[in-house]
Amino acid sequence: MKDYSLNIDEKKQYILSYKIENQKIITKLASGESYIIPYTIENEKK
């Protein structure tokens, strides 16, 4: 997905992609960071 964030603060919150592995959601942010959260339907919707 293309990065449409306008500043560095938005890059920290803009999710480019995510994948689900082993009951965890792995997200890739526009800032280049990635983080892992537990998989739930509610977390996936957020």
C-alpha positions as CSV (number, residue, x, y, z in Angstrom):
1,M,0.0,0.0,0.0
2,K,1.2,3.5,-0.7
3,D,2.2,5.8,2.2
4,Y,-0.3,8.7,2.2
5,S,0.8,10.1,5.6
6,L,1.6,13.9,5.6
7,N,4.1,14.1,8.5
8,I,6.2,12.0,10.9
9,D,3.5,11.7,13.5
10,E,1.1,10.2,11.0
11,K,3.8,7.8,9.8
12,K,3.9,6.3,13.4
13,Q,0.1,5.5,13.1
14,Y,-0.4,4.7,9.4
15,I,-0.6,1.0,8.9
16,L,0.7,-0.1,5.5
17,S,0.0,-3.8,5.9
18,Y,-0.7,-6.5,8.4
19,K,-0.6,-10.3,8.5
20,I,-1.9,-12.8,11.0
21,E,0.4,-15.6,12.2
22,N,0.2,-17.9,15.2
23,Q,-2.7,-16.0,16.8
24,K,-0.8,-12.6,16.5
25,I,-1.3,-9.6,14.2
26,I,2.0,-8.3,12.8
27,T,1.6,-4.7,11.5
28,K,4.0,-2.7,9.3
29,L,3.8,1.1,9.8
30,A,4.7,3.8,7.3
31,S,7.6,4.9,9.6
32,G,9.3,1.5,8.9
33,E,8.5,0.1,12.4
34,S,6.4,-3.0,13.0
35,Y,4.7,-4.3,16.0
36,I,2.8,-7.4,17.2
37,I,-0.5,-7.5,19.1
38,P,-2.6,-10.5,20.1
39,Y,-5.1,-11.6,17.5
40,T,-8.8,-10.8,18.2
41,I,-11.6,-9.8,15.9
42,E,-11.7,-6.4,17.7
43,N,-7.9,-5.8,17.2
44,E,-8.2,-6.7,13.5
45,K,-11.0,-4.3,13.0
46,K,-9.0,-1.5,14.6
